[in-house]
Structure formats: C-alpha cells, structure tokens
C-alpha cells in the first residue's frame, strides 16, 4: 500500500513535470491548467502516502533521508500550490515542480524500509522540529525557483527579448514579492526549528548547543537569510541582488540538509 | 512629372542614425525652402517622426532628383553621405506611391496599425502647405494617401488590433511592476507621443502623474489637462526618485538623464525598479541607464517586440490593407495622367462656353429690333472669339515641347479661371479637417 502510494505520486509528478516543461516552450494555456490539476492530484496522493506511513510507523515519518526527502518534496509542492493559487501564475510550476520531482527521485536512492524509531528520536519534539525545518526549507526552495525566474525575466527585459516565455513569466515586482513572502515564511520557521532543536537537544543530549555540523550549518543558513531580510528592509536589497542571495541561500540549505548528512558525521547523521 | 521618395525609417536605420537626420517640427520652413530650391525639384513635403525621416518631391529628372535629395539630407545635417547612403531608400512612380500610401496607412509602422502616423503626415503636409513647398501634385498625392489610410482604417481591423507604442509601453510597465495603481508617471517634455502614452497610463489607472517642461507654463498647462502635478525643470533630479515610470520626449539635443543620475536616484529609492521610456529623437536618456541595476530603459525602437499576440489576425488584416493600397494606386495614377491635359482643356472650354452662352442669352432677350439672322451672327462671332482666345493656352498645354511644366500651367489655369471646383473627384480634401 505504502509503496503503491509512493510510486503513484512519482508517476503523477513525472506527468506534471512533463506538462509544465512543455508549457515552458509552448504558448498553450491549457497546459498550465493540466499541470495544475496533476499537481493537485499528486499532492493528495503524496499526502496520503505520508499519512499512511505515519500510521504504519507510529511516528512522524521524517527519520531518515528517504522520508526527509519525500517530505521536503511534499512541502515544496504544498507551498507551490499556495502561491500558485494566490498569484495565478501557472508558469511557477515549470520551475518548482521539476525541483520537487528531482528531490522525490533522490529519495528513491535511500532505504525506504520502515524502521523502528531510533531511541534518541523518541520525543514529542520530533514532529515540531522536523516539520518546521522542512516547511522552512520548502519556502526557501520556492524562493530559489522564483529568484531564478526573476533573473531570467530581468534578463529578458534588459536585453529586449520579449518572446513567449517573457509573456508567461509574471512581472518582476511580483516575482520579487513572492520570493520575499517565501523568506518571511521560511525564516521564522527555520528560527523555530533551530530553537526547538536546541530545546530538544537539551532534553535528549543534555546540552542546548554542541556545534554538531548540522547545527553549525543551520546557523550559517540562518545568518544568510537574516542578512538578506535585513538588507532588504534597511538598504533595499531587492531585485537581482536579492535573487542571487536567495539562490546562494538555497545552495547552503541543500548543503545543510544533504551535504551534512552524507559527508559529515555528527549527531544528525540519520540515513 | 514624377513623384520621388527618399528617406530612412526604423526598418533601415537605428535610432542613433535617425536622430541625426531628424528635422525639428517647429522649424520646417528652412529645410522645405531649401529642398524646393534644388534644381529640378518642384514640390516637396518633409515627414520627420521618431521612426522615419522622408522627403516626398516631384521632379522631371528621377535619378538626379533622388541624388540631390540624398545629398541634401546629408549636407543639411552635416552627416557623411557615405554613411547615410546605406540607410536610405528611394522610390519613384508607382513604388513611391505605394510606399507613401503604406506609410500613411500604418502598414510600414514599427507597430503596424498604430494610429499616430497619419496625424504626423498630416502635420508634415500642413507645414508644406503653409510654406508653399507642396503644389498641385503633392497636394493631391497626400490627400489621396489620407483617404487610402482612412479606407484601410475603416475597412480592415488593422487599427483595432493595433497596439500603439503607447500601449506597448503600458504593457511593458505591467511586466515590470505588475499593478500600476500605486505607481507614479513622470512626463518630461510634451511630445504628442509622450502625451498619448501618458493618457494610456492614466487610462489603466496609475496613482499620479507629474509633468515637467523647460518652460514651466507649458508644464502647468499640460498638468492641468492630466490633473497632474507640475514641477520645475530645475527640480527634476529632486523629484525623479518619486517617479516609477518616466516618459521623456524633449527637444533637447543631448542626453538630459545619464547613467550616474539614475544610479543615484535608484539608491535613493532603495532599489525600487524604474522604467524609462525615451520617445525623443534625438534621445533624452543615456543608453547606459539600462545597465543600472533595477533600471529599465526602452526607446521607441525597443517597444517593438511587445506585440506578440494577435500576429496571425494582423497578417490577414494587413493583406486586406495591402489590397486596398494597390487598388488606390491604380486610381491615383489614372488621375495623375488625366491631370496632364485633356480634362483641363475640357473644363476650360466648358467654362468659357458657359459664360458665352449666358451673356449671349442676356443680350438677345433685351434686344427688340434684332435682325432675323442677328442671333446666328452673334453666335458665330462669340464662338470665333472664344476659339481664338482659347487657342494659345490649348496649344501650349497640348504641346509638351513648349510646356516644360504642364502641371504648373494646369495649376495656374485652374486657379486663374477658378476651375478647381469643376475638377473631377475631390475625395480626400475633407480629410484634413478631421
């Protein structure tokens, strides 16, 4: 049942990605609507998969890389749906959905067995800490994708290449706004994830902060986004500069999430 | 007599060339007089818009006339002819007619179907009429062009699907800012295009409009029209940061806004984007402005690409419009050739005959003791007089060797004897009054 839900999700996301990528090159609005429908279906199945896993395992299914990547992908799709509805810009899907699919595909590479919970993770904090962290990451992922769209659109406007993709991409200020909104969601979530993690660490490991690689890199991520938000509010870092910083921020997020888990050993190395 | 056209347009020359050979609309007397003083050039109209500079002229010597017009364009603007030459096109006869009809019908416009060009040609023609550089042929020619343009506009959908440069500017602004309802537009200068663009922006609902002009009174006047805020030209850089969209079309011979200025202003705006639209030829805004972060500069040339939709429909309508143009070319040439001699002689004769008959009738009706053959003799007498009087002008008109400029004689005859009203088809004359 669980495997079936997973592969169904994968199939629907692949279909949605194909539709959205063809929407990128073909000026057919119907493609955007089809993609929207597929994503809605995919999200529900994916949510079903996650809930089913929760029930089967009896704990929050974010305890290894397979589960984390899957939940990350789910959170990105959920965030995408919210922003897509709010701004009515189907083209967002052409940039975000392939990313969500890629992350879900990555999860296949890791053991998908439902393991008994690592005793260290047996805590009410597991849910709060991981869900907040991944919702935050998802907001950063959407900001990353939208920042790429911003750079493309800005390039089109500067170079006077006003083709069909230009027509489909949302206005610059809207892209800037979406990216900013994502950060204003993502940053508090990341902050609370770090705080809740510290509290949990105190109860589990006896210390709030132990400079574990995950903690260190989370802090670096936090500082980057803090700088970005601060720069924006004070001296007006917006537009291309903000877009580049958001892209950099997401690269660091990916490292904090994957690089640290795969390359460094520490307290957070859950495979 | 031949109609020739020499000029350049957005299709053959970039704005950096066009601005060098543009004519200031307020000082047309000098160039118009200079053109008609050229050897063998008899009539001339100069059309100078931001997208084209063209001279329409009549001449007997097609090749020589074209060469002289080209030389004139280069010399008048102190621009090397060798450089200019490769941007120039020249037409005569049917091709010249087709070209001008297409231009007037907005088929040759950067944004096909945009309505401004017709008004611009009418204004240009107005100057030529005022300074008497256009005569019988170009008068008729341009009136015909206006009526063709009107036909194209009413019989095809080219104008309704048309997107003017002004509209394109609004569309682009939406692609930068999204909502325009909280944006402010600044108008620098007072060109027709600029005002039209401002109207479009007001139409979609911007928050406010500011107007500035070198003469503050003009700014005030325009501000009143747009319910805008007039600002002193000297305060431009104090106020620039308040504007999101800047429309510039001054007659300044050099850049009035440079890259450094905009960098400063953008910093002051905390990096909020600015959209500059430079409608002026020569340009008002340094192209370097486009390199400034979060500043976007478009010239009239650049506004082209916004029109992606409607392309197919437009092609169909354009084909219809081209057919109208071809049909009207035929009619115009019929007139041009008939203008030559015969209809004028016929009109002149009938005018004389009318007078003769009227006077004869008056005389006879009051003449009690008129001899029986008196009426016949009077008829013969007046007829002979009329024929004698008409013989010299008729033979001059009919003999091309003597009449170097038959059209001038015809023009004179029609004026002297008030024949203009008797001329066939007068369409197009109403157009100017629109």
Interface residues (C-beta under 8 A of the other chain):
Chain A: X153 X157 X158 X160 X161 X162 X163 X164 X166 X167 X170 X171 X172 X173 X174 X177 X235 X236 X237 X238 X239 X240 X241
Chain B: X172 X174 X175 X176 X177 X178 X269 X270 X271 X272 X273 X290 X293 X294 X296 X298 X302 X305 X306 X308 X309
